[in-house]
Amino acid sequence: MLLNGVNYAFRTFNSVIRRSNKRMIASMRQIDTVFALSSGGMAVKTGVAVIRISGPESDYCLKRLLKKPNSNFKNDMNDVLDVNIPKPRYASLRKLYCPTSSEALDSALILYMPGPKSFTGEDVVELHIHGSRAEISILFLTTNAILLPLLLLS
């Protein structure tokens, strides 16, 4: 059931991208939080995949992934202020949640490195997740869903 929702979310996300491509490119100059698969690959079978999120909104993205939504969940930036992120530069095992449902996405080893004392000079989050293609795809779609409203609103 979750994969059907992921396929629908992916198609919806692609249609939003096509409709607002120029606006997003202009917005990306203002908020340059990026995420990418930094180990393994979609074509290679791996046990662990590392997804790196880098930029000024990386801590917000991490808080949204760590917060388990409840019945009075609000989809705004103030709602995640009470989420405890891991201690900087220490590995922490946490559950990642879909921000729009209460479903657990995966258990992840999380590293948070605030800037400027990181290798990029920006805030960096590393998510060490299970390496299946489904887990990587779901986490990419979820991260897109978290960052896309920030891009469109700026």
Phi, psi and omega per residue, in radians:
M1 nan -0.695 3.138
L2 -1.119 -0.673 3.139
L3 -1.159 -0.617 3.055
N4 -1.089 -0.714 3.083
G5 -1.144 -0.627 3.110
V6 -1.160 -0.749 3.109
N7 -1.072 -0.747 3.107
Y8 -1.113 -0.764 3.137
A9 -1.103 -0.690 3.136
F10 -1.122 -0.771 3.110
R11 -1.131 -0.720 3.115
T12 -1.111 -0.773 3.132
F13 -1.066 -0.760 3.134
N14 -1.098 -0.665 3.124
S15 -1.206 -0.636 3.077
V16 -1.130 -0.725 3.129
I17 -1.061 -0.809 -3.116
R18 -1.097 -0.689 -3.095
R19 -1.275 -0.540 -3.035
S20 -2.133 0.592 -3.064
N21 -1.064 -0.819 -3.115
K22 -1.137 -0.705 -3.140
R23 -1.144 -0.693 3.127
M24 -1.135 -0.735 -3.135
I25 -1.086 -0.709 3.096
A26 -1.142 -0.672 -3.127
S27 -1.248 -0.550 -3.100
M28 -1.113 -0.398 3.085
R29 -1.206 -0.456 -3.119
Q30 -1.558 -0.695 3.129
I31 -2.091 1.755 -3.117
D32 -1.813 1.035 2.977
T33 -1.573 2.145 -3.085
V34 -2.158 2.755 3.047
F35 -2.465 2.606 -3.106
A36 -2.771 2.766 3.019
L37 -1.375 2.085 -3.058
S38 -1.887 0.083 3.010
S39 -2.610 2.718 -3.141
G40 1.198 -2.562 3.129
G41 3.081 2.916 -3.127
M42 -1.271 -0.467 -3.118
A43 -1.585 -0.242 -3.076
V44 -1.841 2.387 3.073
K45 -1.390 2.180 3.120
T46 -2.319 2.694 3.084
G47 -1.415 -0.624 -3.114
V48 -2.299 2.356 3.049
A49 -2.003 2.433 3.114
V50 -1.922 2.103 3.069
I51 -1.903 2.203 -3.104
R52 -1.906 2.260 3.076
I53 -1.998 2.181 -3.058
S54 -2.336 2.331 3.093
G55 2.424 -3.141 -3.040
P56 -1.161 -0.398 -3.123
E57 -1.778 0.216 -3.098
S58 -1.160 -0.654 3.114
D59 -1.195 -0.638 3.060
Y60 -1.098 -0.755 3.124
C61 -1.073 -0.755 3.111
L62 -1.098 -0.768 3.124
K63 -1.070 -0.693 3.112
R64 -1.143 -0.622 3.123
L65 -1.288 -0.515 -3.110
L66 -1.482 -0.374 -3.073
K67 -1.429 2.144 3.059
K68 -1.455 2.036 -3.109
P69 -1.113 2.567 3.057
N70 -2.149 -2.977 -3.043
S71 -1.153 -0.519 3.131
N72 -1.840 0.710 3.138
F73 -1.264 2.301 3.069
K74 -1.947 2.414 -3.102
N75 -1.624 1.152 3.089
D76 -2.446 3.006 -3.038
M77 -1.231 -0.496 -3.107
N78 -1.291 -0.361 -3.075
D79 -1.220 -0.395 -3.079
V80 -1.718 0.112 -3.085
L81 -1.155 -0.454 -3.097
D82 -1.522 0.051 -3.141
V83 -1.447 2.274 3.123
N84 -1.524 2.062 3.058
I85 -1.520 2.759 -3.116
P86 -1.075 2.733 3.079
K87 -1.052 2.365 -3.112
P88 -0.971 2.384 3.077
R89 1.139 0.332 3.031
Y90 -2.111 2.443 3.106
A91 -1.364 2.437 -3.120
S92 -2.443 2.315 3.100
L93 -1.586 2.079 -3.110
R94 -2.401 2.819 3.029
K95 -1.606 2.446 3.062
L96 -1.805 2.411 -3.085
Y97 -2.125 2.640 3.000
C98 -1.244 2.262 -3.070
P99 -1.220 -0.273 -3.114
T100 -1.831 -0.152 3.073
S101 -2.384 3.080 -3.136
S102 -1.683 0.260 -3.108
E103 -1.326 2.364 3.042
A104 -1.359 2.282 3.135
L105 -1.474 -0.825 -3.081
D106 -3.009 2.864 2.918
S107 -1.657 2.394 -3.048
A108 -2.389 2.569 2.949
L109 -1.540 2.114 -2.993
I110 -1.993 2.348 3.013
L111 -2.129 2.230 3.112
Y112 -2.043 2.159 -3.139
M113 -2.189 1.735 -3.139
P114 -1.254 2.553 3.081
G115 -1.324 2.862 0.008
P116 -1.498 0.127 -3.107
K117 -1.618 0.851 3.046
S118 -2.229 2.990 -3.073
F119 -1.256 -0.287 3.060
T120 -1.798 -0.188 -3.071
G121 1.478 -0.070 3.126
E122 -1.963 3.002 2.999
D123 -1.144 2.337 -3.110
V124 -2.303 2.381 3.038
V125 -2.123 2.287 3.029
E126 -1.996 2.238 3.097
L127 -1.953 1.987 3.093
H128 -1.694 1.802 -3.044
I129 -1.999 3.030 3.031
H130 -1.107 2.505 -2.940
G131 -1.537 0.234 -3.141
S132 -1.228 2.649 3.141
R133 -1.068 -0.630 -3.140
A134 -1.122 -0.783 3.135
E135 -1.106 -0.746 3.131
I136 -1.103 -0.791 -3.131
S137 -1.098 -0.770 -3.131
I138 -1.104 -0.744 -3.138
L139 -1.190 -0.634 3.064
F140 -1.101 -0.791 3.141
L141 -1.125 -0.687 3.121
T142 -1.152 -0.747 3.113
T143 -1.134 -0.680 3.038
N144 -1.013 -0.800 -3.108
A145 -1.127 -0.512 3.108
I146 -1.327 -0.776 -3.032
L147 -1.470 -0.475 -3.083
L148 -1.031 -0.790 3.111
P149 -1.064 -0.592 3.110
L150 -1.147 -0.632 3.115
L151 -1.227 -0.733 -3.085
L152 -1.263 -0.487 -3.126
L153 -1.444 -0.362 -3.082
S154 -1.370 nan nan
